[in-house]
């Protein structure tokens, strides 16, 4: 099995990048499953029903979320019925959506779970370690992939070492900056952060001048998403179906031409 994991899709630039780049990526890697983080897909914060279906139409099989899951009120209208989206299991409000979904991929049952890390994150109800133990106790699958949405590399690496052997991928998201620490630990593929799919000339996908005004002039700013050509970040992972373990990782970063 080969799985393509794609980083946080940020605003219109990220969605357009996905529309343009994903067909070529699928042709090159021939993935059996495509998973992308969509928590910033709607103008940089949250997701809407229209954008949810838009991303699926591009060939994404499962959308993971994060701390901006409920930033758009529109999500309450569809998340309970949406079978291709998971939200953090340990983040308020807990009564909407699903945190783990199971897909049949060929002969394999694949679970995709979404969790928030604790450090520097808001609205987290419990440790992701405690929450993941409970999820694992109630599920029986061939593969289990986890999107751990969090700020610090240390927490995400520690989570990997604790659950390696019981899950087959721990994919870090949230920081929008791709880390160069991809690894396989006891058959578990991991990276601290996939990076983002969003405007390259930006500050984490946000308009650069707006962010500078906030830092330098202490101006109260709105969340303005940057425009322009986008970078696409992700990772392709090969799994050996005879042992249900990760065996190869390729980090992906496609910058706009001339960058």
C-alpha positions in Angstrom: 0.0 0.0 0.0 1.1 3.5 -0.8 -0.3 6.5 1.0 0.0 10.2 0.1 -0.2 12.6 3.1 -0.6 16.3 2.3 -0.1 19.2 4.6 -2.4 21.9 5.7 -4.3 23.4 2.8 -4.4 27.1 3.4 -7.1 29.2 1.7 -7.8 29.7 -2.0 -4.1 29.5 -3.0 -3.8 26.1 -1.3 -7.0 24.8 -2.9 -5.9 25.9 -6.3 -2.5 24.3 -5.8 -4.2 21.1 -4.8 -6.4 21.2 -7.9 -3.5 21.7 -10.2 -0.8 19.5 -8.6 -2.7 16.5 -7.2 -3.5 14.8 -10.6 0.3 14.8 -11.4 1.2 13.6 -7.9 -1.3 10.7 -8.2 0.0 9.8 -11.6 3.6 9.8 -10.3 3.0 8.0 -7.0 -0.1 5.9 -7.8 -1.3 6.1 -4.2 -4.0 3.8 -2.8 -5.1 6.5 -0.4 -4.8 10.3 -0.2 -5.1 12.1 3.1 -4.9 15.9 3.5 -5.4 18.4 6.3 -8.2 20.8 5.5 -8.6 22.9 8.7 -7.3 26.0 7.0 -9.0 25.5 3.7 -11.8 28.1 4.0 -10.0 31.5 3.9 -7.3 30.3 6.3 -9.6 29.1 9.1 -12.0 26.2 9.1 -13.8 24.5 6.3 -17.3 24.8 4.7 -19.5 22.2 3.1 -18.8 23.5 -0.4 -15.0 23.4 0.2 -15.3 19.9 1.7 -16.8 18.6 -1.5 -14.4 20.6 -3.6 -11.4 18.9 -2.0 -12.9 15.5 -2.3 -13.5 16.2 -6.0 -9.8 16.8 -6.5 -9.1 13.2 -5.4 -8.6 13.5 -1.7 -10.0 10.4 0.2 -9.9 11.7 3.8 -9.7 15.2 5.3 -8.2 15.7 8.7 -8.7 18.8 10.8 -7.3 20.7 13.7 -7.7 23.6 16.1 -9.7 25.7 13.5 -12.2 22.9 12.9 -15.1 24.9 14.1 -14.1 28.4 13.0 -16.8 28.4 10.3 -20.4 28.0 11.6 -21.2 26.2 8.4 -19.5 23.1 9.6 -22.2 22.3 12.1 -24.6 21.9 9.1 -22.7 18.9 7.7 -20.0 17.5 9.9 -22.2 14.8 11.5 -23.0 13.3 8.1 -19.6 13.8 6.5 -17.9 10.4 6.2 -14.6 11.7 4.8 -13.6 14.1 7.5 -12.2 13.6 11.0 -11.9 16.2 13.8 -9.6 16.2 16.8 -10.9 13.7 19.4 -9.7 15.7 22.4 -10.8 19.2 21.4 -14.1 21.0 22.3 -16.8 20.9 21.3 -16.8 17.1 21.5 -20.4 16.4 20.4 -19.9 17.0 16.6 -18.4 14.9 14.0 -16.1 11.8 14.2 -12.5 11.6 15.3 -11.8 8.2 13.8 -13.0 6.9 10.4 -12.3 3.5 9.0 -11.9 2.9 5.2 -11.6 -0.3 3.3 -8.5 0.0 1.1 -8.2 -3.1 -1.0 -8.1 -6.0 1.5 -7.0 -3.7 4.4 -9.1 -1.9 7.0 -7.5 1.5 7.6 -8.4 3.8 10.5 -7.6 7.5 10.3 -7.7 9.4 13.6 -7.2 13.1 14.4 -5.9 14.5 17.7 -4.6 17.8 19.0 -1.4 18.0 20.9 -1.5 19.9 24.3 1.4 22.3 24.4 0.4 25.9 23.4 -3.0 24.6 22.1 -6.4 25.8 23.2 -9.7 23.9 23.9 -7.9 20.6 24.4 -9.8 18.4 26.8 -7.2 15.8 27.6 -3.7 14.5 26.8 -3.4 13.0 23.3 -1.6 10.1 24.9 -4.6 9.3 27.1 -7.1 9.9 24.3 -5.2 7.7 21.8 -5.0 4.8 24.3 -8.8 4.9 24.5 -9.2 5.0 20.7 -6.9 2.0 20.3 -8.8 0.0 23.0 -11.9 0.1 20.9 -10.7 -0.6 17.4 -9.3 -3.5 15.4 -7.8 -2.6 12.0 -4.8 -3.5 9.8 -3.5 0.1 9.6 -4.0 3.1 11.9 -2.8 6.5 10.7 -2.9 9.5 13.1 -2.8 13.2 12.3 -1.4 14.8 15.4 -2.1 18.6 15.1 0.3 20.5 17.3 2.9 23.2 17.9 5.9 21.4 19.3 8.2 18.8 17.6 9.0 17.2 21.0 5.4 16.3 21.8 4.8 14.8 18.3 8.1 12.9 18.3 7.4 11.5 21.9 3.9 10.5 20.7 5.5 8.6 17.8 7.8 6.6 20.0 5.1 5.8 22.5 2.6 4.5 19.9 5.0 3.1 17.3 4.1 -0.6 16.7 0.5 0.1 17.6 -0.1 2.7 14.9 1.5 2.8 11.4 1.8 6.5 10.9 2.0 9.6 13.1 1.7 12.7 10.8 2.4 16.0 12.4 0.4 19.1 11.1 -0.3 22.7 12.2 2.9 24.6 12.0 2.8 25.0 8.2 6.6 24.6 8.1 7.8 21.2 6.8 10.3 19.5 9.0 13.2 17.3 7.7 12.9 14.6 10.4 10.9 11.9 8.5 11.6 8.5 10.1 10.3 5.0 10.5 10.1 3.8 14.1 9.1 0.2 14.6 7.1 0.1 11.4 5.5 3.5 12.1 6.1 6.3 9.5 6.4 9.7 11.2 7.2 13.4 10.5 7.0 16.3 13.0 5.2 18.5 10.5 4.2 17.9 6.8 4.2 21.7 6.1 1.5 23.5 4.2 -0.1 23.7 0.8 -0.5 27.5 0.5 0.9 30.7 -0.8 4.7 30.6 -0.8 5.3 34.3 -0.4 3.6 34.5 2.9 4.0 34.0 6.7 2.5 30.5 7.2 0.0 31.3 4.5 -1.0 34.7 5.9 -0.5 38.0 4.2 3.1 39.1 5.0 2.4 42.8 5.4 -0.5 42.1 7.8 1.7 40.0 10.0 4.6 42.5 9.9 2.1 45.3 11.0 1.1 43.1 13.9 4.7 42.4 15.1 6.3 45.8 14.4 3.4 48.3 14.9 1.4 46.2 17.3 -1.7 46.8 15.1 -4.7 44.7 15.6 -5.1 42.8 12.4 -7.6 40.5 10.7 -6.7 37.1 9.3 -5.9 37.9 5.7 -4.8 35.0 3.6 -1.9 35.5 1.2 -2.4 35.2 -2.5 -0.1 34.0 -5.3 1.7 30.8 -6.3 1.7 28.1 -3.7 4.1 25.6 -2.2 2.8 22.0 -1.8 4.2 19.9 1.0 3.5 16.3 1.9 4.9 12.8 2.1 4.5 9.5 0.3 4.8 6.4 2.4 5.1 2.8 1.3 3.7 0.0 3.5 4.4 -3.7 3.4 1.0 -5.4 3.4 2.5 -8.7 4.4 3.6 -7.2 7.8 1.4 -4.1 8.0 4.4 -1.8 8.5 5.9 1.3 6.9 9.0 0.5 4.9 9.8 3.7 2.9 9.2 7.4 3.2 9.6 10.2 0.6 9.2 13.8 1.7 7.6 16.0 -1.0 8.0 19.7 -1.4 7.0 21.4 -4.6 7.8 25.1 -4.7 6.6 27.5 -7.3 9.0 27.8 -10.3 12.0 30.1 -9.7 11.6 29.8 -5.9 
